[in-house]
């Protein structure tokens, strides 16, 4: 802590000198508190407009800046803990923690409380900013990108060690956020699946295998299924090609999830109808083999594809 060092240095000096240094110390203390709390207020009042939000849903610049700021704070842990330790609110939070804090762990716990407070405000701001996206699935990608970036930064910088006393649930919370946004994003496939994975207008195999010409009403159903699928898969590919997922591991995992979700269903649909004589213009309706659908999914999140 700084204060004991001041006191030791000035031991035996003129009282007037000690008073001046005490005034300097408390002035620095106040300035430090204002700066730390002001940073959180700056996150809350971030002025990024809808027009300046990343159009592709990539990591928000504010998020990247804040995580760098938090990582840098670890180099000044003792100083920041000394500032926060003078704040009654932080001391009350220390008391409320589920486990008692040993004196040696106090700097970690105090900085952890501050980091937790910053992250909570950042999460609120990200949720509010994400509402600027009219595309619900791009909104999910934006939240996903930012939550993954935050968690990667926490784990890669040592911040998790700072948070383990004051926010032991941090890792689990972010993993839950990420799982939820993946679930929301996966709903973007519903418009595709309705054409190939619906029991409402499925045609029994017995009818497809019956001798003679397939009835026109069944031919139309199959044509509509393929036409609907073609339109939706091409639409989703064109849209999601412009989404951005900068984290390589996340990007590849989303593509893999997409394939595991879609390809078995399309393969089953394709195998059922590919050899059925429902049209003379086969190429008009059967545009995509399962392998070609897989390649389309590989083009996601890559505007150059």
C-alpha positions as CSV (number, residue, x, y, z in Angstrom):
1,X,0.0,0.0,0.0
2,X,1.1,3.6,-0.7
3,X,0.1,5.3,2.6
4,X,2.5,3.3,4.9
5,X,5.3,4.1,2.5
6,X,4.5,7.8,2.7
7,X,4.4,7.6,6.5
8,X,7.7,5.8,6.8
9,X,9.4,8.2,4.4
10,X,8.2,11.2,6.3
11,X,8.8,9.8,9.7
12,X,10.3,12.5,12.0
13,X,9.8,15.3,9.4
14,X,8.1,18.6,10.0
15,X,4.3,18.3,10.7
16,X,3.6,20.9,8.0
17,X,5.5,18.8,5.5
18,X,3.6,15.6,6.6
19,X,0.3,17.5,6.2
20,X,1.1,18.6,2.7
21,X,2.0,15.0,1.7
22,X,-1.1,13.7,3.4
23,X,-3.1,16.2,1.4
24,X,-1.3,15.0,-1.8
25,X,-2.0,11.4,-0.9
26,X,-5.7,11.9,-0.3
27,X,-5.9,14.0,-3.4
28,X,-4.4,11.2,-5.5
29,X,-6.7,8.8,-3.8
30,X,-9.8,10.8,-4.7
31,X,-8.5,11.3,-8.3
32,X,-7.9,7.6,-8.6
33,X,-11.4,6.7,-7.4
34,X,-13.0,9.2,-9.8
35,X,-10.9,7.8,-12.7
36,X,-11.8,4.2,-12.0
37,X,-15.5,4.9,-11.6
38,X,-15.5,7.3,-14.4
39,X,-14.3,4.6,-16.7
40,X,-17.3,2.5,-15.9
41,X,-19.6,5.4,-16.5
42,X,-18.0,5.9,-19.9
43,X,-18.9,2.4,-20.8
44,X,-22.5,3.0,-19.8
45,X,-22.8,6.2,-21.8
46,X,-20.8,5.0,-24.9
47,X,-21.9,7.1,-27.8
48,X,-21.5,4.8,-30.7
49,X,-24.4,5.3,-32.9
50,X,-26.4,2.6,-34.8
51,X,-24.7,3.7,-38.1
52,X,-21.2,3.1,-36.6
53,X,-21.8,-0.3,-35.2
54,X,-19.9,-3.1,-37.0
55,X,-22.1,-4.1,-39.9
56,X,-20.8,-7.7,-40.0
57,X,-21.2,-8.3,-36.3
58,X,-17.5,-8.5,-35.5
59,X,-16.0,-7.7,-32.1
60,X,-17.0,-4.2,-31.0
61,X,-14.0,-1.9,-30.7
62,X,-15.2,-0.8,-27.3
63,X,-14.9,-4.5,-26.1
64,X,-11.3,-4.8,-27.4
65,X,-10.3,-1.5,-25.7
66,X,-11.9,-2.4,-22.4
67,X,-10.2,-5.8,-22.3
68,X,-6.8,-4.2,-23.0
69,X,-7.5,-1.7,-20.2
70,X,-8.4,-4.5,-17.7
71,X,-5.3,-6.5,-18.7
72,X,-3.1,-3.4,-18.0
73,X,-4.6,-2.9,-14.6
74,X,-3.0,-6.1,-13.3
75,X,0.4,-4.3,-13.5
76,X,-0.9,-1.8,-10.9
77,X,-2.8,-4.2,-8.7
78,X,-1.5,-3.0,-5.4
79,X,-2.0,0.7,-6.2
80,X,-5.6,0.1,-7.4
81,X,-6.3,-2.1,-4.4
82,X,-5.1,0.7,-2.2
83,X,-7.5,3.1,-3.9
84,X,-10.5,0.7,-3.8
85,X,-9.7,-0.3,-0.2
86,X,-10.6,3.3,0.9
87,X,-14.1,2.9,-0.6
88,X,-16.7,1.7,1.9
89,X,-18.8,0.1,-0.9
90,X,-15.9,-2.2,-2.0
91,X,-15.2,-3.1,1.6
92,X,-18.8,-4.1,2.0
93,X,-18.6,-6.2,-1.1
94,X,-15.5,-8.0,0.3
95,X,-17.5,-8.9,3.4
96,X,-20.3,-10.3,1.3
97,X,-18.0,-12.7,-0.7
98,X,-18.8,-16.4,0.0
99,X,-15.3,-17.0,1.4
100,X,-13.3,-14.9,3.8
101,X,-10.4,-13.0,2.2
102,X,-6.9,-13.4,3.7
103,X,-4.8,-10.2,3.9
104,X,-2.5,-11.5,1.2
105,X,-5.4,-12.0,-1.1
106,X,-7.0,-8.6,-0.5
107,X,-5.4,-6.9,-3.6
108,X,-6.6,-9.7,-5.9
109,X,-10.1,-9.6,-4.4
110,X,-10.4,-5.8,-4.6
111,X,-9.2,-5.7,-8.2
112,X,-11.5,-8.7,-9.0
113,X,-14.5,-6.8,-7.7
114,X,-13.6,-3.8,-9.9
115,X,-13.1,-6.1,-13.0
116,X,-16.4,-7.8,-12.3
117,X,-18.1,-4.4,-12.1
118,X,-16.6,-3.3,-15.4
119,X,-17.6,-6.6,-17.1
120,X,-21.2,-6.3,-15.9
121,X,-21.5,-2.8,-17.3
122,X,-19.8,-3.9,-20.6
123,X,-22.3,-6.8,-20.9
124,X,-25.2,-4.4,-20.4
125,X,-23.8,-2.0,-23.0
126,X,-23.3,-4.9,-25.5
127,X,-26.8,-6.1,-25.1
128,X,-28.2,-2.5,-25.6
129,X,-25.9,-2.0,-28.6
130,X,-26.9,-5.3,-30.2
131,X,-30.4,-4.1,-30.3
132,X,-29.4,-1.9,-33.2
133,X,-29.3,-5.0,-35.5
134,X,-32.6,-5.7,-37.2
135,X,-31.3,-9.1,-38.2
136,X,-31.8,-11.3,-35.1
137,X,-29.2,-13.8,-36.2
138,X,-26.6,-11.1,-36.9
139,X,-27.4,-9.8,-33.4
140,X,-26.6,-13.3,-32.0
141,X,-23.3,-13.4,-33.9
142,X,-22.4,-9.9,-32.5
143,X,-23.1,-11.1,-28.9
144,X,-21.3,-14.4,-29.6
145,X,-18.2,-12.7,-31.0
146,X,-17.9,-10.3,-28.1
147,X,-18.6,-12.9,-25.4
148,X,-16.0,-15.2,-26.9
149,X,-13.5,-12.3,-27.1
150,X,-14.0,-11.4,-23.5
151,X,-13.7,-15.0,-22.3
152,X,-10.5,-15.5,-24.4
153,X,-9.0,-12.3,-23.0
154,X,-9.9,-13.3,-19.4
155,X,-8.3,-16.7,-19.7
156,X,-5.3,-15.6,-21.8
157,X,-4.2,-12.7,-19.6
158,X,-4.4,-13.9,-16.1
159,X,-7.6,-11.9,-15.3
160,X,-9.3,-15.2,-14.4
161,X,-6.8,-15.5,-11.5
162,X,-7.9,-12.0,-10.4
163,X,-11.6,-12.9,-10.6
164,X,-11.4,-16.3,-8.9
165,X,-12.1,-14.8,-5.4
166,X,-14.7,-12.2,-6.3
167,X,-16.4,-13.8,-9.3
168,X,-15.8,-17.6,-9.3
169,X,-18.9,-18.0,-11.5
170,X,-17.4,-15.9,-14.3
171,X,-16.2,-18.7,-16.6
172,X,-19.5,-20.6,-16.3
173,X,-21.5,-17.5,-16.9
174,X,-19.7,-16.6,-20.1
175,X,-19.9,-20.2,-21.4
176,X,-23.7,-20.1,-20.7
177,X,-23.9,-16.8,-22.7
178,X,-22.0,-18.4,-25.6
179,X,-24.2,-21.5,-25.6
180,X,-27.4,-19.4,-25.6
181,X,-26.2,-17.2,-28.5
182,X,-25.3,-20.3,-30.5
183,X,-28.8,-21.6,-29.9
184,X,-30.3,-18.4,-31.1
185,X,-28.1,-18.3,-34.2
186,X,-29.1,-22.0,-35.0
187,X,-32.7,-20.8,-35.5
188,X,-31.6,-19.1,-38.7
189,X,-31.9,-22.6,-40.3
190,X,-35.6,-23.0,-39.5
191,X,-36.5,-21.3,-42.9
192,X,-34.4,-23.9,-44.7
193,X,-35.6,-26.9,-42.7
194,X,-39.3,-26.2,-43.1
195,X,-39.0,-27.4,-46.7
196,X,-37.1,-30.6,-46.1
197,X,-37.9,-31.7,-42.6
198,X,-41.6,-31.3,-42.1
199,X,-44.0,-34.1,-41.5
200,X,-47.0,-32.0,-42.7
201,X,-46.4,-32.6,-46.3
202,X,-44.1,-35.6,-46.4
203,X,-44.9,-38.2,-49.0
204,X,-45.0,-41.8,-47.9
205,X,-42.4,-44.0,-49.5
206,X,-45.1,-46.4,-50.7
207,X,-46.5,-43.7,-52.9
208,X,-43.1,-42.8,-54.3
209,X,-42.4,-46.5,-55.1
210,X,-45.8,-47.3,-56.5
211,X,-45.8,-48.4,-60.2
212,X,-46.9,-45.9,-62.8
213,X,-46.7,-42.2,-63.1
214,X,-46.6,-40.1,-59.9
215,X,-49.7,-38.0,-59.4
216,X,-49.4,-34.3,-60.3
217,X,-50.2,-33.2,-56.7
218,X,-47.3,-35.2,-55.4
219,X,-45.0,-33.9,-58.2
220,X,-45.9,-30.4,-57.2
221,X,-45.2,-31.0,-53.5
222,X,-41.7,-32.3,-54.3
223,X,-41.0,-29.4,-56.7
224,X,-42.1,-27.0,-54.0
225,X,-39.8,-28.7,-51.5
226,X,-36.7,-28.4,-53.7
227,X,-37.6,-24.9,-54.9
228,X,-38.1,-23.7,-51.3
229,X,-34.9,-25.3,-50.1
230,X,-32.9,-23.9,-53.0
231,X,-34.1,-20.4,-52.4
232,X,-33.6,-20.5,-48.6
233,X,-30.1,-22.1,-48.7
234,X,-28.9,-19.6,-51.3
235,X,-30.4,-16.7,-49.3
236,X,-28.8,-17.8,-46.0
237,X,-25.5,-18.3,-47.7
238,X,-25.6,-14.9,-49.3
239,X,-26.5,-13.3,-46.0
240,X,-24.1,-15.1,-43.7
241,X,-21.2,-14.8,-46.1
242,X,-21.2,-11.2,-44.9
243,X,-21.2,-12.1,-41.2
244,X,-17.8,-11.9,-39.5
245,X,-16.4,-14.3,-36.9
246,X,-12.8,-13.3,-36.4
247,X,-12.0,-16.1,-33.9
248,X,-10.8,-19.0,-36.0
249,X,-11.8,-21.7,-33.5
250,X,-15.3,-20.2,-33.0
251,X,-15.8,-19.8,-36.8
252,X,-14.9,-23.4,-37.6
253,X,-17.0,-24.7,-34.7
254,X,-20.0,-22.8,-36.0
255,X,-19.5,-24.2,-39.5
256,X,-19.2,-27.7,-38.0
257,X,-22.3,-27.3,-36.0
258,X,-24.2,-26.1,-39.1
259,X,-23.1,-29.1,-41.0
260,X,-24.0,-31.5,-38.3
261,X,-27.4,-29.9,-38.0
262,X,-28.3,-29.6,-41.7
263,X,-26.4,-32.2,-43.7
264,X,-27.9,-35.4,-42.2
265,X,-31.4,-34.0,-42.7
266,X,-30.7,-32.9,-46.3
267,X,-29.0,-36.1,-47.1
268,X,-32.1,-38.0,-46.0
269,X,-34.4,-35.7,-48.0
270,X,-32.1,-35.9,-51.0
271,X,-31.8,-39.7,-51.0
272,X,-35.6,-40.0,-50.7
273,X,-36.4,-37.8,-53.7
274,X,-33.4,-37.6,-56.0
275,X,-34.4,-40.6,-58.1
276,X,-38.2,-39.9,-58.1
277,X,-39.6,-38.9,-61.6
278,X,-41.3,-35.8,-60.4
279,X,-40.1,-33.5,-63.2
280,X,-38.5,-33.4,-66.7
281,X,-36.4,-30.4,-65.6
282,X,-34.3,-32.1,-62.9
283,X,-31.6,-29.5,-62.9
284,X,-34.1,-26.8,-62.2
285,X,-35.1,-28.4,-58.9
286,X,-32.2,-30.6,-57.8
287,X,-29.5,-27.8,-57.7
288,X,-27.5,-28.9,-54.7
289,X,-26.0,-32.2,-53.8
290,X,-25.2,-32.7,-50.1
291,X,-21.5,-32.1,-50.9
292,X,-22.5,-28.8,-52.5
293,X,-24.5,-27.8,-49.5
294,X,-21.4,-28.5,-47.3
295,X,-19.3,-26.3,-49.6
296,X,-21.9,-23.5,-49.3
297,X,-21.7,-23.7,-45.5
298,X,-17.9,-23.4,-45.8
299,X,-18.4,-20.1,-47.6
300,X,-20.2,-18.6,-44.5
301,X,-18.4,-15.8,-42.7
302,X,-16.2,-15.1,-45.6
303,X,-17.2,-12.2,-47.9
304,X,-14.5,-13.2,-50.4
305,X,-16.0,-16.7,-50.9
